[in-house]
């Protein structure tokens, strides 16, 4: 489970890096930078939403359990 979450976070950061690279790219390239940047940011948002849904489903199915500090009352 930890590997899946780590891989998803790496993919999100990679999509963000690709968007940054597209923003700083030379305007002489064949594909317009705004289109590539928009596509990379859309992937990042989609991956983030998918990760949130995956964590929520995993919690609901009991695959992961919350761990935290005990509350003394």
Secondary structure in CASP SS format (residue, H / E / C, confidence):
PFRMAT SS
TARGET T0000
AUTHOR 0000-0000-0000
METHOD secondary structure of the structure
MODEL  1
X C 1.00
X H 1.00
X H 1.00
X H 1.00
X H 1.00
X H 1.00
X H 1.00
X H 1.00
X H 1.00
X H 1.00
X H 1.00
X H 1.00
X H 1.00
X H 1.00
X H 1.00
X H 1.00
X H 1.00
X H 1.00
X H 1.00
X H 1.00
X H 1.00
X H 1.00
X H 1.00
X H 1.00
X C 1.00
X C 1.00
X C 1.00
X C 1.00
X C 1.00
X C 1.00
X C 1.00
X C 1.00
X H 1.00
X H 1.00
X H 1.00
X H 1.00
X H 1.00
X H 1.00
X H 1.00
X H 1.00
X H 1.00
X H 1.00
X H 1.00
X H 1.00
X H 1.00
X H 1.00
X H 1.00
X H 1.00
X H 1.00
X H 1.00
X H 1.00
X H 1.00
X H 1.00
X H 1.00
X H 1.00
X H 1.00
X H 1.00
X H 1.00
X H 1.00
X H 1.00
X C 1.00
X C 1.00
X C 1.00
X C 1.00
X C 1.00
X C 1.00
X C 1.00
X C 1.00
X C 1.00
X C 1.00
X C 1.00
X C 1.00
X C 1.00
END
